Amino acid sequence: MPKPLALLAAALLFAASPTRADILVDGSEAAPAEAERDPRPARCAAYEVHARYLATHWGESPFFTGATDDGIALQVFVNRVTGSWTALVVRRDGFSCVAGMGEKGRPEVGL
């Protein structure tokens, strides 16, 4: 399997695990009581929704983007102060899905 496809396949395996981005809403406006409890976007939503949420709530910004030949991208958002990170799989049409996240990220020497 070519490296980009192997990376994408590995990222998609993480998408099924419970995480801080579990589905709470379908991308539409949540009921006020639900929005107050947890304003997280759905696991899959428009890229802009995810990017805005990650910047606002986690202080994360894009750190790395890798694209496959067929237009699928794996983008990693990072907060360089706290170490939180989120990986998104982004389609050409602007739809993205959370592939994984964590709170103990650190830069690797030599990258």
C-alpha positions, 0 to 999 in steps of 0.5 A: 500500500502506498505511504499516503494511503497507509497513513490515511487508512491508519487515521481512519481507524481512529475515527471509530474510537470514543473521543472528546469529539463524539457526535453530539449534533449533526452540524445543524444548530443544537437546542439551547440547553444542549448547546450550553452543555457541550458546543462540540461539532459533529465528528464529521462536519464542514471543515470551517466548523471544525477549524473554528471550533479547534481554534476557539476551544482548544487554541489549535491551528494547522500544523501539518497537511498531507494530501493523497493523489486523489485529493484527500488530506490529513491535517493535524491541528496543534496547540504548541503550548498545551500539546493538544492535537486533533487530526482531520481527514478532509475531502476535496468538497470541504467536508472533514471528519475527526480521525483522532486527537490527544492532549500529550503531543510533542514535537519530534526531534529532527522534524 
